[in-house]
Amino acid sequence: MDRLDNTIRPYAWGSPTAIPHLLGVEPTGEPQAEMWMGAHPGAPSRTGRGTLVEVIEAAPERELGEKAVAKFGPRLPFLLKLLAAGAPLSLQVHPDLTQAKEGYADEERRCIPIDAPHRNYKDANHKPELICALTEFDGLCGFRDPARAADLLDALGVDSLKPYVDLLHAQPEEAALREVLTAILTADPDEMARTVAATTAACDRLGGDHAPYAVLAHHYPGDPGVIAAMLLNHVRLQPGEALFLGAGIPHAYLSGLGVEIMANSDNVLRCGLTPKHVDVPELLRIVRFESGDPGVLRPEAAPDGEEVYETPIDEFRLSRHVLPEGAPAHDLTLTTPQILLCTAGTVRAGEHTLTPGRSVFVPAGEKAEVSGTGTVFRATVIA
């Protein structure tokens, strides 16, 4: 197996301290948002044999296994991350596989440069995600029941929100959510800025269920995404709990440190809380306008002490092993590729000693035995 040397991405929303504290190093003072583990071409992990992209390209079937290559092609189909949100991320949604293929092909036909600010589809893949909390973790996930969203807005006492409240009460669910989100994102910018300012003051005054939206409003003054966010469920994960974010589900991460895994894609359509491009017509085509419980996941026990976060897709499978003091070694050998990430304690993986934030890549079929005292997350595929 290969020890991974991973890139930390300094996005502005990142926490300056969470990842350094996990790694046991001094903060630099700069935001450290995400540490990437995998073979994403934007920042592939480095090994003693070259980058993980180079290692896999040199011998895909040896590194990934025949079944994984047959199912996903000669590439690692997932990206594993440590994600540290010190400020709210943009409100966003991801396409399903068919939508991604169609959108990418359309933008290619129209010769939109891949790095153009208004480009929606960077690739032809979908981007389901799973975030597992390492600390208390706040986020927004999926639509609230329209009546509950109406009550939250109505309690603010802001006159310019009343048309949204009326729509949420009067229409069937899908139509209500669609019409209100459309109205928010297409409103006159000056009028919306005044509405957001009044909403901010009311959220500050009321606190309670409105408190998370006051935080958003102070980070993104005048942004229509502040109002759009109030249509969504607020979720607070405890360590070990997780959220699965499928296609079409609007979401945003607000604060906290977690392990995130996703299909290897960069396709994001933004709904607000961002200075970046918001393509309203394409967004409305992708969003699933249905309310529901965000569905907090807790790990399910499997043989040999493994705890699995079950999801409905095959590009990734995330699990963890919590190794108590004195426990025998665990054999984690698989016929699929793996990344093992330590998040607590000191764990021996093959010949490598892993402390929090350190990781290894295990080629398909390679002997993978872990021992010690701590927590190891395992990322692999279902092939």
Beta strands, then each sheet from edge to edge (+ up, - down):
strand 1: 2-3
strand 2: 7-9
strand 3: 34-38
strand 4: 46-47
strand 5: 50-51
strand 6: 78-85
strand 7: 91-93
strand 8: 129-133
strand 9: 137-143
strand 10: 232-237
strand 11: 242-245
strand 12: 251-263
strand 13: 269-272
strand 14: 300-301
strand 15: 306-309
strand 16: 317-323
strand 17: 330-331
strand 18: 338-349
strand 19: 352-354
strand 20: 359-362
strand 21: 369-380
sheet 1: 1+ 20- 18+ 19-
sheet 2: 1+ 20- 18+ 21- 16+ 15- 14+
sheet 3: 1+ 20- 18+ 21- 17+
sheet 4: 2+ 3- 6+ 12- 8+ 11-
sheet 5: 2+ 3- 6+ 12- 9+ 10-
sheet 6: 4+ 5-
sheet 7: 7+ 13-
end
